[in-house]
Amino acid sequence: MKAPVKVLAVDIGGTNVKILATGQKDRRKFPSGKGLTPRRMVTRVKQLAKDWQYDVVSIGYPGVLRDGRPVAEPKNLAKGWVRFDFEAAFGCPVKMINDAAMQALGSYRRGTMLFLGLGTGLGTALVVDGTVVPMELGHLSLGGRTFEDDLGVAGLKRLGGKKWRKRVEAVVERFVSALLLDEVVLGGGNAKKLKRLPMGCRMGDNANAFLGGFRLWEAGRK
């Protein structure tokens, strides 16, 4: 019988890069930011994970991908990600997925679920019957602004906590109606600023990003 594949999951954020491998209990992290190139990311990840065993790597990328490859540079990191050869750098098979989509996959339970990552921006991903559909709903315009302008950290600063929370509830209600959702999972650092969850929502957990990274390599999943 073939042994189960051991996965190293890498969650790239605008503030930190967090990693966890199959069978490990404690995640490890290091700062990211505007100076983080893909080469520096790989070097640092390999250093942190040098005492872990893994066969493959999952990467949650903070940007747009097509066919598992970045097609746009991330807003909050250095450039050079679009044409970088991650498999050659890691020396093993690599699967890349949008960071919100990776957390959505790890958060999924049933039916049609929307993940909203309330962080620096607004990460979004839809999961339908176990299939991840990466989306950029935050870029949809509303008047002269986008949903990300309102629900991201800039919106929180502009609106203030009370108005921002009401705006989150209104946007969630709109998405539930438009996408015929069974449930919404709220994640990201600012989700904790909500005093109550909108109807039909449950709170996510950042650790679900790692579970999503592990699930990427389950049998039958592309």
Secondary structure, DSSP 8 states (H G I E B T S, - for coil): ------EEEEEE-SSEEEEEETT--S-EEEE-STT--HHHHHHHHHHHTTTS--SEEEEEESS-EETTEE-S--TTS-S--TT--HHHHHTS-EEEEEHHHHHHHHH--SSEEEEEEESSSEEEEEEETTEEEEE-GGG-EETTEEHHHHHSHHHHHHH-HHHHHHHHHHHHHHHHHHHT-SEEEEESGGGGG-SS--TTEEE--TTHHHHHHHHTTSTT--
